[in-house]
């Protein structure tokens, strides 16, 4: 007998409306969750593990670290990011290593 199946992750958008990304500022961030499913012939059949929600941006491809306060999900203070490409910046950078744009003074 041969069993063609396994466990596979599936990312779901759990909030339909986009919100501003705290890293790049564009309105392209969605709350998502990665659930794991038992699949049979590559078709998800049964959810076996429900993931934790996280905020991910479609533009800068970054996940925002979050914390839960009194039952609500709140975005933690974001790291500095380039306003052009969204790449994370260290505090001593004068220019973005991703796109070369001059970093705005803080």
HUMO-V426588 format. One record per backbone hydrogen bond with DSSP energy under -0.5 kcal/mol. CO is the residue of the C=O (numbers start at 1). NH is the residue of the N-H. Records with the same first field share a line. If there is no record, write none. Layout:
CO=NH, NH
This chain:
2=4
3=5
4=41
6=39
8=37
10=35
12=14, 33
19=29
21=25
26=21, 28
28=58
29=19
30=56
31=14, 15
32=54
33=12, 35
35=10
36=48, 49
37=8, 39
38=45, 46
39=6
40=43
42=44
43=40
46=38
49=36, 51
54=32, 56
55=64
56=30
57=61
62=57
63=65
64=55
65=76
67=69, 74
69=72
72=69, 74
74=67
80=89
82=86
87=82
90=93
94=103
96=100
101=96
